[in-house]
Amino acid sequence: MGVTKVVLILAFLGFLYLDGLPLCTASVVHNYTYIHQEHADSKWSIPGASPSCSKRHGVKQPRNPWSDGPENITQCPIKPGKKFTYEVVFSDEEGTLWWHAHSDWSRATVHGAIVISPKKGTSYPFPKPYAEEVIILAEWFKGDVKEIIDEATATGADPEVSDAYTLNGQPGYPNNCSIGKTYLLRLINAGMNEEMFFSIAHHKLMVVAQDASYLKPINTSYVMITPGQTMDILVTANQSPSHYYIAARPFFDSNAPFDNSTTTAILQYVGNYTPPSSPSFPTLPNITAKSAADNFTTRLRALASKDHPISVPTRVDERIFITVSVNQLTCDKASCGGPNNSTLAASLNNISFSTPKIDVLQAYYRNLSNVYESNFPNLPPSLFNFTGDSNDDLLLPSIGTKAKIIGYGKKVEIVFQGTSIGNPENHPMHLHGFSFYLLGTGYGNFNKNTSPKTYNLIDPPEVNTFGVPKSGWATIRFVANNPGVWFMHCHLERHASWGMNTVIIVKNGTTSATSIRPPPANLPTCS
């Protein structure tokens, strides 16, 4: 296999543009290797908490889980003063992805964009825009985010909410545009805990891609984007020369504490005119407008063209049904900060994930015992009225480090079922190592006889992060053709911290080309 390798040493936080990457072929793969060095004065040790980008969110890393990044899942933390070389393998990704630290809450500020341009000699499946702009939505905390999550973990309480939202690291900033030109906005939600509505006053948005996969164009006045998701949006500067607000605020459908502020920027036309004293503000949906969120997300369809085909599995070899819940644990100290003197927790199939001291990938590859169990269940331990029952008997999960083992090449369907346990809300779920087809979503309990009749098997969006509706369900399908250890978790950081995670292990195929690559020589050691 022909390989092109580019080594970059990054010493600043910024955006990474990858021009001319080929689509996935049998003969060409580009490897991009990043060097990261933690210095001795680092405040805490985390894997890749620098522009070396420990986790390339949405990059599949074929056969290469060693450089995937999540702490104690695919590697142990890089110790201060040590370094680790990440080899990042791109395959069929094209569009906008992002990178972020993957330890504790460090990704709050350690993140950036990855832009993958069309292969040289090809073009976008839409007219080439005049210019491009990356917009990263994020959250700002006045306090130390490490101390915030450590305090919440110690007391069992909800962590402090953010103090503000930002666009490109600022609570507001200007963006220049020329009248009549079309711009490609690469929107990333790097926020910690909130889904966001996003809009530009008096300007229509045309959404053309999500999670580095092209969509049938959607004309809309706003988008709803969950933490972890990316969207490519065309905007034409076709209004009277002036200043117009760009704004984003949360979509929130829970009773938990949240930051209800709005972040803004200015779209500023180039030219001679008198700027308004009060620029026009977009009409954003109400913070609790579930119907507005649904009206946007249910319109997403894959482009599914000749140049950008999709391949939806129609036969299923492995069916997995996973309940998604916010739970409580019994207080193990004099007092705890959760409801009724409890400790807040979260679970998948009523198992609250416990992060091991040795990373799961090394344990799997080297056959180490007592690190994880390979019996994550295909069903929850008990069946009940998932969206109707919320009695105290259902609050208490088990605790464990359980992984789901899947054979190479198996066609997998996973149904995620939200429950009414604890404090339910929409959950943005993310699986490392794969893109997958979101076949459908719905409210209430999934019905194995009637719900599949609503699946979109023609042009479902191919994504890496998706929302499980509050008290509802979502179904994905994919082919398990990427051997390795892959983290699956809620991208609301407080839920991931509470244990709404598990690990998918895809076994090796029958050849070296379908098996995990050997580990790198400088893999961080576990202490």
N, C-alpha and C positions, 0 to 999 in steps of 0.2 A: 504494500500500500504506500503510495506516495504521500509524504508528509512535509509540510512547510512549517517550520517553527520560528516564532518571533519571540525574543526575550525582551521584556520591558521591566525596568526598575522604576516603580512609581513612588514618588516622595511627596505627593500632594493629594488632596481630596478633590476629585473633579469628575469629568465625564469621559468615558472610553468609547471611541468611535472605531468600528471595525469595518473598513471599506472593502468591498469586493469579495466577501466570503461566498464560496460556492454553496449551492443547495446540496443536500446530502446525495452523494454519488457513491458508487462502489470503489472508486479509485482515488478520490482526493478528499483529504481531511486537513483542515488547518488547525494546528495546535498553537495556542497562545499561552506562554508560560510567564507567570508573574513571580517576582522575588519579594518576599516580605521579611523584614527583620524587626523583631521586638527589641527595644532598647532596655537597658538595665533599670532605667528610671520609670518604666511603664507603671501605671497605677495599679493595673491588674492584668493578669495574663489571659488573653482570649485568642482564639484561632483567627488570625487574619484581620484583627481590628485596626486596619489601616487601608490606604488605597490599594493594597494588594488584593483586596476584596475576597474575603474568606468564602463567601457563598455567592455564586453566580446564579441568581434566582431565575429559574426557567431554562438555564443551559443544561442540556440533558447529560453531558459528560459520559458518552457511551463507553462502557466497560471501565470507567475510571472513577469509582466512588471515592478513591483516596484523596481527591482534590475537591470534594463536594463541600466540606467545611463545617457542618454543625458539630458543636462541641460534644465530645464523648459519644457521638453516634458514628461518625466516620473518621474522627481523629481526636486525639487529646490536645489540650491547649498548647499553643506555642509559649514556652516559658520566656520570661524577660531575658534579653540578651541572646536569645537563640533565633534561628531563622528556619523557614520552611519554604520550599519551592512548590508552588501550585502549577500544575499543568492543566490548562483549561481547554477542553476539546469541544469545539462547535461542530454541529452536524447540519440539520435542516432548518435551524432558526433563521428568521429574517424579520427585522423590525426592531422593536424596543424591548429590552429586558433591563435588569438592573443587578447590582451587587450590594451586599451588605454584610456586616459582621453578624456572626451567628452564635453569640455567647451572652447569656444574661440579657440585659436590655441595651447593649452597646450599639445596636443598629439604629437607635434613636438618632444618632448623629453620624455614624459611620456607614455611609451609603453613597451610591452614585449611579449613573446611568450607563448602560451598554447599548450602543446603537449599531445594528448590523445592517449594512446597506445591501441592496440587491447585488447579485453576482455581476461581475464586469461583463458587459455586453447585453445585459437585461435591464429592465426598468421596473418601476412600480406599476401595479395594476390600476393606476389612476394617473392623470396628468402630473408631470413632475412639478412639485411646488417651487415657488420662488425662493423660499428659505425654510429652514427648520429651527425649532426652538424646543429645548428640553424643559419641562416644568415638573418639578418634584414637590409633591405635597408631603409635609412632614409635621411632626409635633415638637413643640418647644417646652422644656421643663426648666423652671428656675432652679430646682434642686438637682443634686447628683443622681442620675438615673440608676446607678448601681446601688446607692444608698436607699433609693425609693423602693426598688424591688426587694432588697435585702430586708428592709423594715417590714414590708408587707408579708414576706415569707416567714419572718420571725413571729409576727403577731397573728397571722392567719387572716388578716383583713384585706379589703380591696386596696390596691395601690393608689397613691395619689394620682389624680388625673393631670393631664398636661395643662400648662398655663396659656398656651396659644398654639395656633396652627401657623405654618409657614408655607410660602411658595419660594422655592430655590433658596431656602435658608433664611428668608426675610419675611416679616409680617406684611410687607408690601414693597413693590419695586416697579419701575416703568419698563414696558416693552414697546419698542418702536416698530411701526409697520408702514408700508407704502400703499396708498390707495390703489385698489384694483388688483393687488397681488394676492396670491393664495399661499398660505403658510401651513406647514406640517408641524403640529404640536405633538410632542412625544410626552404624554402625561403618565406620571408614575405616582402611585400612592405608597410612599414609604412610611406612612403613619403607623403608630404603634397599636392603637386600639379602636380606631374609628373608621367606618366607611364614610365616603364623602360625596356630596353633590358638588358639581363643578359647572360653571357657566360663564359666558361673556356677554355683557349687556348689548342688546340689539344685533348680535351676530349669531348666525346659525352655525352649528357644529356638524361636521360630517365625519362620523366615526368609521374608519376604514380598516382597523386592525386591533386585536387585543392579544396580549401575551405573545407577541411576535408571530402571530398567525393572521392572515388577511380575512376580512369580513366582507359580506355584501354591504355596501355603504348604507349608513343609517343617518338620516337627517334629523336633528334634534336640537332643542334649545338648551339641554343640560345632559350631563352624564352622571351615573352613580358608579363609583369605583371603590373597590374594597382594598384594604391593606394587602400588598403583594401584587396587585394587578397593574398592568400597563395598558395604555390605549394610545393609538395613533389617530389624530384628529386633524382634519383639514378645516381651515378657517380662511375665508376670503374677506379682505378689507374693503367692503363694498358700501360702507356707510359714509355719511358726511365727515370730513376731517375734524377730529375732535379727540377727546379723551374718553375712554370707556372702562368701567371697572371689570376686571376679572375677579371672580369670587368663588370661594369654596367654603362649605360648612358641613357638619356631620349629618349623616342619616343614622338615626339611633332608635331602635325599637325595643329597648329593655328598660328595666327599672333601676339598673346599676348607675353609679355616678359616672358622669362623662363631661367632657369639655364642650360647652355649647357655643363657643365663640366662632367668629367668621374671619377668614383670612382673605386679603385682597391684594391685587396688583392693578396696574394701569396699562391698558392697551392704548398706545399713544401714536396717532397718525403723524407721519412726517409731512411738513409743509408749513405754509404761512397762514395762521388762523389764530383767533383768540381762544385760548383754552377756557373751558367752562369753570366756574368757581366750584361747582359740584357735579362731577361726572355722572353719567347715567349708571345706575346700578342694575345688575341682572335680576330677573325674577327667579329666585331659587325655590325649589319645593320646600315645604315645611320640614323641619328636622325629623318629625315622626311619620312622614308621608310614605307609608309602605307601598301604596298604590303607585306613587311616582317612581319609586325604585323598581317595582315590578314592570311598569310600563316601559322602562328602558331595558332592563336585563332580558326580558322575554323576546325582544326584537333581535337579539344577536344571532346571526347565521353565518356559517363559514362561507367564504367566497366560492370554494369548490369549483374552480375553473380548470381548464385544460392545463394551464401553466402552474396552477396552485391546487392540485387535486387533494382530496381527502380519502381515507380508507377506513370506514367505520366497521368494526367487527360486527357481523350479523349473527355469528355463532358464539356462544359463551361456554367456556370450559370451567370457570371458577366464579361462583356467585358469593359475594360477601355482603352482609347486612350489618351496618354499624350505627349504633345509637350514639348521639352527640349530646352530652349533658354537662351542666354546671352543678357541682355537688358540694357536699360539706363533709368534713372529717371531724371526728370527736376530738375535742381539745385535749392536748396532752400536757398542759401546764396549768398554772393557777387560773389564768384567764386568757381568752383569745378574742380577736377582733372581728370574727365572722358572725353571722346571724346566730342568735341564741347561744353565744359563747362557743361557737364552732370555729373551725379552720376552713376557709374556702378552698375548694378543689374543683377539678374538671375531669372528664373521662371520655373514652371511646369504648363502647360495649361494656360500660361500667367498670373499666380498668383505668385507674389513674396512673399515668406513666411515671416511673421512677428512673431518673437518668443515672446510668451506672458510672463507676469510677474509671473503668477501662472501656474504651470505645467499642461499640458493637461490631464494627467492621473488622477490627483486629481479632476480636473474639471468634467471629464467624470464620475468618480466613485461616486462623491458626488453631481452630478447634479448642479454644479455651473454655473451660467450664465455669459455671456459677457467675456468669456475666448477664445473660439474658435467657429467657425461655422461649421456645419456638412454638408456642401453642396459643397465639392470639386467635380467638374464636371467630368463626364465620357468622355467628349469631350472638345477640346479647344473652346473658345467663338466664333471663326470664322474659317472657313476652307479656306485655300489658298494653293498656291504652296509652300509647306513647305521648300523645298530645293532649290527653285529657286527665291522666292521673298525675298527681304531684304530691302524694302523701309522704310523710317522713320516712317510711320504710324504704323508699327508693333513693333517698338522699345519699346514703353511705356507699361509696365505691370500694372495690378492692384496690390494692396498690401492687404494682408489679412492673417488670421490664419484659414485656412480651412482644414477640415479633411474629409476623405472618410470613410463612414460607410459601413461595409460588414457583412452580416449574417454569423453566425457560420456554418462551413461545406461547404460553397459555394466554387465551383471550379472557380477560377479567372484566367483570361487572361489579361495581361497588355501589350500593344504595346507602346513602347517609340519611339517617332519620333523626331530625331534631326532636327533643322531648320537652315536656313542660316542667321537668324537674328543676329545682332551684330557681335561677333567674334566667329564663330562656331569652335568646336573641338570635339574630342572623350570624352564622359562623362562616368566615372565609377559610375554606380548607385548601391546603397546598400539599402536593406530593412531589418530592425531589426526584430527579432522574427521568421524568416523563412529562410529555404533554398528553392530554387525554380528551376525549369527546364528552361534552356535557349534553347528555341525551334529553334531559328534562328535569323540571322541578315542579313541586306542587305543595299545597297546604294540607294539613291533617296527616293521618297515618298512611304510609305507603301500602297500597293494595296490590299484591302480586298478580292478581287477575286483571284488574282494570287499569292500574297506573301505567304499565308498559305500553298500553294502547295509545298513550299520549306521547310516547318517545318520538323525537325527531331523528330518524335514521338517514335522512337525505342530506342535510347540510348543517349538522350540529356544530357549534363553535369548538375549535380545538384550543384548549386553555391549559394553564398550569395552576390556576387559583380560581375558585368559584365559591359562591355563597350558598350555604344550606339555609333555606328560609326559616325564620323563627316558627317553631311548631309546624314544620313542614319537612320535605324530603328533597334530595337531589340525587341523580344517578349519573355515573360516569362509566365509560368503557375505554380500555386500552389493551394493547398487546404487550405482555411482559417480555420484551426483547432486549432489556438492558440489565445484564447481570450485575448484582451488587447489593449493597445495603443502602436503603433509601428512607429518609425520614418523612413521615406524614404527620401534619400538625395543623392546628388552627392558627391562622396568621393574626389573630388578636393576641397580642403578646401576653396579656394577663392570663388568658386561657391556656396558652402554651406553658406558661410558668406554673400553672396549677395542675398540669398533667394531661391536657387534651391532645395527646400525641400517641403515636405508635411507630413501628418500624416495619417496612416491607422489605423482605429479602428475596431477590430473584436469583434462583439457582443458575449455575453455569449451564451452557448448552453443551453440545457434543464435540465442539472443536475449540481450538485456541482463540479463533476469531469471535466466538460466542461466549467467552469466559472472561472473568475479571482479570484485568492486567495485574502483573506482580506489583507489590507495594514499592513506593519510592524509597531510596536509600536513607533519606534524611527525615523520615516520618517522626513527628514529635513523640517523645516517650511519655508514658503515663506515670504519674507519681502516686 
